[in-house]
Amino acid sequence: MNSQREGLLSKIAKHVQKYQWGYVFFVGIFYLLLTISKGTHNMNYFEEWVAGFIRGDFFTLYHVVPNQGILETDNLTVPYPPFSLYMLGAVAKILIFFGGEFSSVFLVASNLTSVVFTFLTAGLLWYWGRTRGGLQPFFYLITPAVFLISPILGYQDSIMSFFIVAALIAAENQRYFATGLLASSAVFSKQLAVMPMFGLGLLVLFSLNWKAIYRAVSGFALGFLVILSPFIFTGTLTAYFRAQGLASVHTMMSAQNPNIPWVVGLFSRIGEYGFNDSRSYSALPLRIADDNLRQVLYLSFGAITVAAILAWLLFWTKRVGARNISPIYIGAVAITAYNLLSFGVHENHFFMAIPVLFALAVTQQTRRIYLLASGGLALNLLATCGLGRSVAAISPITQISGELYTATSMVSLALYVWAMLGLVRIKPISGGKAIL
């Protein structure tokens, strides 16, 4: 039975490889047709940001005052770093140049930016896997989690994810200046990229290759200066970082992402209301009102995450040497550790792991990990967001039943844990197999 299944899968893979670009073309058409989808409520923010950028309200969006270097208010409009806004604004300007400022131009620009970077990521994965026997990019594009993020729900995580994968691949190819430049592009697209780029930075540092360290730092510094140049030239850099610090403050144990803090929140509610009370299973995130307690929890879970990444790196450094550890593996481990252990993680934050895990999917074991992780994310997105405002008739589970949402989240959490346990057991070199 297994041999028959493997034979069928092999035939499907060969067929897709033969006609992959035709399939990719038709998938691309389908994606483009959905650039008018309304996404989630986040789309309102994206449209506002793009419109503000086009109008020239760049500094107003960040509530910083040019040439005064002050932050006007703590009520921020844009919690993202500026590189994402540059990308969104560039796509919007191109659309306006060719089609004028039509009524839905900012909605289409937001969705189209996400779609463009999704396909850029697929192209990058094809480049990486073409000589390694990896999966074809067509399979990445039809992965439910990828399709849900872009363009159904309209998140912009695809921008950050592209630069994360690009930085990891550049490091694999020992292009360390490009690694630093791409790492800065990732971090200044969305703050979440700090975790995988932190892991990558540790790996480069542990290698004790001083030339590589110098080149990576130089590349990152150049990206920093270019991306933040508007703030540097207007004397608002300090205010900008203060704004980003405010944007990074989370009040929720877990923002509808099933992980360890989410479990802690669940048991906290059970302890307060009892096992049989429906309030214990509310789909609403558990907020920590006490500022001091929240800060302690935030820093504690952050420290646990960093410790987990460091422990994994030290373990494998002693066994294979830091210079032999694959940067893509450290990226995958850093993201999964963040997803499972950190405070205030949102339901879409795990998406940055999906293309990284796809790049590793060259063996039966790593392909299983990709399926587990992407399946867990898709299930969680459907539970928390449904199909967004585009298909509002299909309600997310959060609006139906807290108990059902809790059960669904437990399944997602089990898939995440299963995937991570499989990941950390693999020898972290190209084509590594489980040895523990």
Backbone torsions as a table, in degrees:
resi	resn	phi	psi	omega
1	MET	NA	-44.6	179.4
2	ASN	-63.8	-38.9	-179.5
3	SER	-66.7	-36.7	177.4
4	GLN	-65.8	-41.3	179.2
5	ARG	-64.9	-44.3	179.5
6	GLU	-62.8	-36.7	178.0
7	GLY	-65.4	-40.4	178.1
8	LEU	-65.3	-45.4	179.1
9	LEU	-62.1	-38.8	178.5
10	SER	-64.1	-40.3	178.8
11	LYS	-65.0	-42.2	179.1
12	ILE	-62.1	-44.2	-178.9
13	ALA	-62.1	-42.8	179.9
14	LYS	-66.7	-39.2	178.8
15	HIS	-63.4	-45.2	180.0
16	VAL	-64.8	-40.0	179.3
17	GLN	-63.2	-36.2	-179.3
18	LYS	-69.1	-39.2	-175.1
19	TYR	-115.5	22.7	-169.8
20	GLN	-58.1	-41.8	-175.0
21	TRP	-70.7	-28.8	173.4
22	GLY	-66.7	-43.8	177.0
23	TYR	-63.5	-42.8	179.6
24	VAL	-61.8	-39.7	179.5
25	PHE	-60.2	-46.9	-177.9
26	PHE	-70.2	-35.3	175.1
27	VAL	-64.3	-38.4	178.2
28	GLY	-62.5	-40.7	176.9
29	ILE	-61.2	-43.2	-179.8
30	PHE	-63.4	-43.2	177.1
31	TYR	-59.4	-45.7	-177.2
32	LEU	-64.9	-34.3	178.1
33	LEU	-63.8	-22.4	-177.4
34	LEU	-96.3	10.0	179.4
35	THR	-72.3	-5.6	174.9
36	ILE	-97.5	4.5	179.8
37	SER	-66.7	149.1	-172.9
38	LYS	-86.2	-6.9	176.2
39	GLY	60.1	-144.8	176.7
40	THR	-104.9	-173.3	178.1
41	HIS	-62.5	-20.4	178.2
42	ASN	-61.6	-25.6	-179.1
43	MET	-60.8	-31.3	177.3
44	ASN	-59.7	-41.3	179.1
45	TYR	-66.8	-44.6	-179.1
46	PHE	-60.1	-43.6	178.2
47	GLU	-62.0	-41.1	179.2
48	GLU	-63.8	-41.6	-179.7
49	TRP	-65.2	-46.0	-179.1
50	VAL	-62.1	-44.6	-180.0
51	ALA	-61.3	-43.6	179.0
52	GLY	-63.7	-39.6	178.8
53	PHE	-63.8	-44.3	-179.8
54	ILE	-64.5	-37.3	179.6
55	ARG	-75.0	-10.1	-178.2
56	GLY	89.4	18.3	-179.7
57	ASP	-92.9	37.2	-172.5
58	PHE	-58.3	-51.9	-176.9
59	PHE	-70.9	-32.6	177.4
60	THR	-62.9	-36.3	178.5
61	LEU	-58.8	-36.4	-180.0
62	TYR	-91.7	-2.2	179.7
63	HIS	60.0	31.0	174.2
64	VAL	-105.7	150.1	-176.8
65	VAL	-105.5	111.8	-178.0
66	PRO	-57.5	141.3	176.3
67	ASN	65.3	6.2	171.9
68	GLN	-119.1	-22.8	174.6
69	GLY	67.2	32.8	-180.0
70	ILE	-122.2	159.4	176.6
71	LEU	-102.9	120.8	-174.4
72	GLU	-66.6	-41.0	-174.6
73	THR	-153.3	156.6	176.6
74	ASP	-82.5	-9.8	179.9
75	ASN	-84.8	88.0	-170.8
76	LEU	-76.9	146.3	174.4
77	THR	-87.4	-43.2	-176.0
78	VAL	-119.2	113.1	176.9
79	PRO	-87.0	-7.7	-178.7
80	TYR	-84.8	151.3	167.7
81	PRO	-64.2	167.0	-167.7
82	PRO	-77.3	-17.9	-173.2
83	PHE	-63.5	-35.2	176.1
84	SER	-62.4	-39.0	178.9
85	LEU	-65.8	-36.3	177.6
86	TYR	-60.8	-43.3	-178.8
87	MET	-66.7	-46.5	178.7
88	LEU	-60.9	-43.5	-179.8
89	GLY	-65.4	-38.4	179.5
90	ALA	-63.6	-44.2	179.0
91	VAL	-64.4	-41.5	179.3
92	ALA	-63.1	-41.3	180.0
93	LYS	-64.8	-37.6	177.6
94	ILE	-65.0	-44.4	178.5
95	LEU	-61.6	-43.8	-179.3
96	ILE	-67.2	-36.8	179.5
97	PHE	-61.5	-41.9	-176.5
98	PHE	-90.2	-31.1	-173.9
99	GLY	-120.5	0.8	-177.1
100	GLY	76.6	172.4	-177.4
101	GLU	-87.4	75.1	179.3
102	PHE	-72.9	167.6	-167.4
103	SER	-59.5	-36.5	-176.5
104	SER	-106.3	23.0	-173.7
105	VAL	-61.6	-37.3	-177.0
106	PHE	-75.4	-32.7	173.5
107	LEU	-64.4	-49.0	-179.8
108	VAL	-63.6	-40.7	-179.7
109	ALA	-60.9	-41.9	180.0
110	SER	-64.4	-49.2	179.0
111	ASN	-64.9	-41.3	-177.8
112	LEU	-64.8	-38.1	177.5
113	THR	-59.7	-44.8	178.4
114	SER	-62.4	-42.3	179.3
115	VAL	-65.1	-44.2	-180.0
116	VAL	-57.7	-46.8	-177.8
117	PHE	-73.2	-26.4	173.3
118	THR	-64.3	-42.6	-179.9
119	PHE	-75.1	-32.5	173.0
120	LEU	-61.9	-40.2	177.7
121	THR	-64.2	-42.7	178.0
122	ALA	-60.7	-40.5	177.2
123	GLY	-64.2	-40.2	178.3
124	LEU	-64.5	-40.3	178.0
125	LEU	-66.4	-35.2	175.1
126	TRP	-64.0	-45.3	178.2
127	TYR	-57.4	-44.5	-177.3
128	TRP	-69.8	-39.4	-173.0
129	GLY	-92.2	-2.7	-172.2
130	ARG	-63.5	-28.6	179.7
131	THR	-110.5	8.8	-174.8
132	ARG	-117.7	2.7	179.1
133	GLY	72.4	25.0	179.9
134	GLY	-76.6	174.3	177.9
135	LEU	-67.2	152.4	178.9
136	GLN	-74.6	147.3	-177.4
137	PRO	-58.9	-22.6	176.5
138	PHE	-56.2	-39.6	-179.2
139	PHE	-68.9	-31.5	175.4
140	TYR	-65.4	-44.5	-175.6
141	LEU	-68.2	-26.7	179.7
142	ILE	-98.5	4.9	174.0
143	THR	-63.5	125.4	-175.2
144	PRO	-52.6	-40.2	-179.1
145	ALA	-63.4	-39.8	178.9
146	VAL	-66.5	-44.2	-179.3
147	PHE	-65.1	-37.5	179.0
148	LEU	-67.1	-44.2	-179.6
149	ILE	-64.9	-43.9	-176.6
150	SER	-139.8	115.9	8.3
151	PRO	-109.4	4.8	-173.0
152	ILE	-58.1	-51.8	-177.0
153	LEU	-94.4	-13.9	171.5
154	GLY	71.9	23.6	176.0
155	TYR	-71.8	155.8	-179.7
156	GLN	-101.9	16.9	-179.9
157	ASP	-63.7	-19.1	-179.8
158	SER	-65.2	-28.1	177.4
159	ILE	-65.0	-55.5	179.8
160	MET	-58.8	-43.8	-175.8
161	SER	-62.4	-37.4	177.8
162	PHE	-59.3	-46.9	-177.6
163	PHE	-71.7	-30.5	175.0
164	ILE	-62.3	-51.0	180.0
165	VAL	-62.2	-41.6	179.8
166	ALA	-61.9	-41.2	179.1
167	ALA	-64.9	-42.2	-179.8
168	LEU	-66.2	-41.0	178.8
169	ILE	-68.0	-39.3	176.5
170	ALA	-60.1	-40.3	177.9
171	ALA	-67.2	-38.5	175.9
172	GLU	-58.5	-37.1	-179.3
173	ASN	-89.4	7.4	177.2
174	GLN	60.9	34.1	173.7
175	ARG	-99.2	80.1	-165.6
176	TYR	-76.5	-30.7	175.1
177	PHE	-64.5	-44.8	176.9
178	ALA	-64.0	-35.6	177.3
179	THR	-58.2	-49.1	179.9
180	GLY	-64.0	-41.8	-179.5
181	LEU	-63.8	-44.1	179.8
182	LEU	-70.9	-34.1	177.4
183	ALA	-63.4	-41.5	177.6
184	SER	-66.5	-36.2	176.9
185	SER	-62.7	-38.2	179.0
186	ALA	-67.9	-49.0	-176.7
187	VAL	-63.1	-37.3	-179.0
188	PHE	-91.8	10.8	166.6
189	SER	-92.3	-40.2	177.3
190	LYS	-162.0	138.9	-173.5
191	GLN	-59.7	-25.5	-176.9
192	LEU	-57.4	-28.0	-177.5
193	ALA	-65.5	-12.1	178.7
194	VAL	-56.3	-39.7	-174.7
195	MET	-66.8	-54.0	177.4
196	PRO	-65.5	-32.9	178.7
197	MET	-73.4	-27.9	172.2
198	PHE	-63.8	-46.8	177.7
199	GLY	-60.7	-42.5	178.4
200	LEU	-64.2	-41.2	178.5
201	GLY	-61.7	-40.7	176.7
202	LEU	-61.1	-42.2	-179.0
203	LEU	-62.6	-45.2	178.3
204	VAL	-62.7	-41.1	-180.0
205	LEU	-66.1	-42.5	-179.8
206	PHE	-65.9	-22.8	-179.5
207	SER	-68.6	-19.9	-178.0
208	LEU	55.2	26.6	173.8
209	ASN	-91.0	95.7	-170.6
210	TRP	-65.7	-30.4	176.4
211	LYS	-66.7	-42.0	178.4
212	ALA	-65.1	-42.0	179.4
213	ILE	-61.5	-45.5	-179.6
214	TYR	-61.8	-44.3	-178.9
215	ARG	-66.6	-41.2	179.9
216	ALA	-64.5	-43.1	179.2
217	VAL	-65.5	-39.7	179.1
218	SER	-63.2	-43.2	179.0
219	GLY	-64.4	-41.8	179.2
220	PHE	-65.3	-41.1	-179.6
221	ALA	-63.1	-40.3	179.0
222	LEU	-63.8	-45.7	178.2
223	GLY	-61.1	-42.2	177.6
224	PHE	-56.8	-49.0	-176.4
225	LEU	-66.2	-40.7	-177.5
226	VAL	-71.1	-48.5	-175.3
227	ILE	-66.4	-38.3	-177.9
228	LEU	-96.6	11.4	-178.0
229	SER	-56.9	-37.4	177.6
230	PRO	-58.5	-36.7	179.6
231	PHE	-77.1	-34.9	179.7
232	ILE	-65.4	-47.7	-175.6
233	PHE	-71.2	-21.0	179.8
234	THR	-104.4	8.1	176.0
235	GLY	68.6	25.2	-177.0
236	THR	-112.3	16.4	-175.8
237	LEU	-63.2	-43.7	179.6
238	THR	-62.6	-43.8	178.7
239	ALA	-64.1	-37.2	178.2
240	TYR	-60.4	-47.1	-178.9
241	PHE	-67.2	-31.6	174.5
242	ARG	-64.8	-41.8	177.9
243	ALA	-61.9	-42.3	179.6
244	GLN	-67.7	-33.6	175.2
245	GLY	-63.0	-40.5	176.8
246	LEU	-65.8	-37.7	-178.9
247	ALA	-67.7	-23.2	-176.9
248	SER	-87.8	-3.3	-179.5
249	VAL	-79.5	121.0	178.4
250	HIS	-110.4	140.4	178.9
251	THR	-104.5	-1.5	-173.4
252	MET	-111.0	140.0	174.8
253	MET	-55.8	-47.8	177.4
254	SER	-153.1	125.1	-177.7
255	ALA	-84.5	66.7	178.1
256	GLN	63.9	33.5	170.5
257	ASN	-115.0	122.8	-178.3
258	PRO	-74.1	105.8	178.0
259	ASN	-148.5	-168.3	-175.9
260	ILE	-63.7	-46.6	175.1
261	PRO	-59.1	-33.7	176.5
262	TRP	-63.3	-41.1	178.0
263	VAL	-65.0	-41.2	177.1
264	VAL	-60.1	-43.4	177.4
265	GLY	-63.0	-39.8	179.0
266	LEU	-61.4	-48.0	-179.6
267	PHE	-69.2	-28.8	175.4
268	SER	-63.6	-42.4	178.0
269	ARG	-68.0	-40.1	178.3
270	ILE	-62.0	-40.5	178.2
271	GLY	-64.1	-32.4	-178.7
272	GLU	-82.1	-42.3	-172.6
273	TYR	-107.1	-19.5	-177.7
274	GLY	103.3	158.1	-174.1
275	PHE	-67.0	-31.0	-173.7
276	ASN	-97.2	3.2	-178.2
277	ASP	-90.6	130.8	-177.6
278	SER	-63.1	-24.9	178.8
279	ARG	-64.3	-23.3	178.4
280	SER	-66.5	-22.4	-174.6
281	TYR	-114.5	27.9	179.2
282	SER	-59.4	140.3	177.0
283	ALA	-79.0	-10.1	178.3
284	LEU	-73.2	137.2	179.5
285	PRO	-60.8	143.2	177.8
286	LEU	-78.5	117.2	-179.6
287	ARG	-95.5	144.6	177.9
288	ILE	-103.4	108.4	-174.8
289	ALA	-76.0	-33.0	-177.8
290	ASP	-73.4	117.1	-176.5
291	ASP	-60.9	-42.5	-178.0
292	ASN	-67.2	-44.4	178.4
293	LEU	-62.9	-42.7	179.6
294	ARG	-60.4	-43.3	-179.8
295	GLN	-64.2	-41.0	178.7
296	VAL	-62.9	-45.5	179.7
297	LEU	-64.1	-44.1	-179.2
298	TYR	-59.1	-49.1	-178.1
299	LEU	-70.0	-36.2	-178.8
300	SER	-65.7	-47.9	179.5
301	PHE	-67.3	-34.1	175.5
302	GLY	-63.1	-42.2	179.4
303	ALA	-65.5	-38.1	177.4
304	ILE	-63.5	-40.8	179.2
305	THR	-62.2	-48.5	179.6
306	VAL	-61.6	-41.4	179.9
307	ALA	-63.0	-38.8	179.7
308	ALA	-64.8	-44.4	178.7
309	ILE	-63.0	-45.0	-178.8
310	LEU	-64.4	-40.7	179.5
311	ALA	-62.9	-44.1	177.9
312	TRP	-60.6	-44.0	-177.6
313	LEU	-66.1	-42.8	179.0
314	LEU	-64.8	-40.2	179.9
315	PHE	-57.9	-49.8	-175.5
316	TRP	-80.4	-24.8	176.0
317	THR	-62.5	-40.1	179.6
318	LYS	-67.3	-26.9	-174.6
319	ARG	-95.9	-37.4	-177.3
320	VAL	-122.3	-10.8	-177.4
321	GLY	88.9	139.5	-176.7
322	ALA	-60.9	-34.0	-177.2
323	ARG	-71.8	-14.8	179.6
324	ASN	-99.1	-6.2	179.6
325	ILE	-78.1	132.8	-179.7
326	SER	-71.6	126.4	175.2
327	PRO	-56.9	-32.0	-179.7
328	ILE	-66.7	-35.4	177.3
329	TYR	-66.5	-43.4	179.9
330	ILE	-64.7	-35.0	175.8
331	GLY	-62.8	-45.1	-179.2
332	ALA	-65.3	-42.8	-179.5
333	VAL	-66.9	-40.9	179.9
334	ALA	-62.1	-42.0	-178.9
335	ILE	-69.1	-44.3	-179.0
336	THR	-67.2	-34.9	176.2
337	ALA	-65.0	-44.1	177.1
338	TYR	-60.1	-44.1	-176.5
339	ASN	-63.4	-39.0	-174.9
340	LEU	-87.8	-24.6	-168.4
341	LEU	-116.0	-17.6	-170.3
342	SER	-88.9	155.2	-179.6
343	PHE	-81.8	140.2	172.2
344	GLY	73.9	28.5	-179.0
345	VAL	-81.3	132.5	179.8
346	HIS	-88.4	164.8	-174.8
347	GLU	-62.8	-28.3	-176.9
348	ASN	-93.7	-4.9	-173.2
349	HIS	-66.1	-26.5	-178.3
350	PHE	-73.6	-9.8	-176.8
351	PHE	-57.5	-32.2	-177.0
352	MET	-62.7	-17.3	177.3
353	ALA	-78.3	-24.1	-169.9
354	ILE	-62.6	-52.0	177.9
355	PRO	-66.3	-29.9	178.4
356	VAL	-66.9	-44.8	177.7
357	LEU	-66.8	-33.3	177.1
358	PHE	-63.5	-38.8	178.9
359	ALA	-63.8	-26.4	179.3
360	LEU	-87.2	-9.1	-170.6
361	ALA	-77.4	71.0	-179.0
362	VAL	-115.5	-8.7	176.8
363	THR	-124.1	168.2	179.2
364	GLN	-60.5	-38.7	-178.5
365	GLN	-68.5	-44.9	-179.1
366	THR	-70.9	-29.0	175.0
367	ARG	-68.7	-37.2	176.2
368	ARG	-63.4	-40.1	178.6
369	ILE	-61.5	-42.7	178.5
370	TYR	-61.4	-43.9	-179.5
371	LEU	-65.2	-40.9	179.4
372	LEU	-63.7	-49.0	-176.7
373	ALA	-66.1	-46.7	-179.0
374	SER	-68.6	-32.9	176.3
375	GLY	-66.5	-41.0	177.3
376	GLY	-62.3	-41.9	179.5
377	LEU	-66.6	-45.2	179.9
378	ALA	-60.1	-42.8	179.3
379	LEU	-62.6	-42.4	-179.6
380	ASN	-68.4	-38.6	177.9
381	LEU	-64.4	-41.7	178.4
382	LEU	-65.7	-35.7	-179.7
383	ALA	-70.1	-38.6	-173.8
384	THR	-93.8	-34.0	-175.0
385	CYS	-116.0	-17.9	-173.6
386	GLY	62.4	-134.3	174.8
387	LEU	-108.7	26.6	174.7
388	GLY	67.6	-160.1	-179.5
389	ARG	-79.9	-11.2	-179.3
390	SER	-69.4	-37.3	176.8
391	VAL	-127.4	67.9	-174.0
392	ALA	-63.8	-19.2	-179.2
393	ALA	-65.9	-24.3	177.8
394	ILE	-95.1	100.2	-175.0
395	SER	-77.1	142.9	172.7
396	PRO	-67.8	155.9	-176.6
397	ILE	-63.0	-27.9	178.9
398	THR	-58.5	-27.0	-179.6
399	GLN	-91.8	-4.5	-176.7
400	ILE	-101.2	-51.3	-174.5
401	SER	-159.8	127.6	176.1
402	GLY	-65.9	-37.5	179.4
403	GLU	-65.0	-43.7	178.9
404	LEU	-66.3	-39.3	176.8
405	TYR	-61.0	-43.0	179.8
406	THR	-61.9	-44.2	179.3
407	ALA	-63.6	-42.5	178.9
408	THR	-64.0	-41.1	179.5
409	SER	-64.7	-35.5	176.8
410	MET	-62.1	-38.9	177.4
411	VAL	-65.2	-45.3	177.8
412	SER	-59.7	-43.9	179.3
413	LEU	-61.3	-41.6	178.5
414	ALA	-61.5	-40.7	178.3
415	LEU	-65.6	-41.2	178.1
416	TYR	-62.2	-46.0	-178.9
417	VAL	-64.8	-42.7	178.5
418	TRP	-58.8	-45.0	179.9
419	ALA	-64.0	-43.3	-177.7
420	MET	-68.7	-40.0	177.7
421	LEU	-60.5	-39.6	176.4
422	GLY	-66.1	-37.6	-177.6
423	LEU	-67.0	-46.5	-175.1
424	VAL	-72.4	-14.3	178.8
425	ARG	-86.6	-6.6	-177.5
426	ILE	-89.3	136.7	173.5
427	LYS	-63.0	119.3	-166.7
428	PRO	-82.4	54.7	171.8
429	ILE	-125.6	163.2	-177.1
430	SER	-55.6	125.0	179.7
431	GLY	75.2	15.7	-178.3
432	GLY	-63.5	149.4	179.3
433	LYS	-119.1	159.2	-177.7
434	ALA	-61.1	133.2	179.7
435	ILE	-125.9	-3.3	-179.1
436	LEU	-104.2	NA	NA
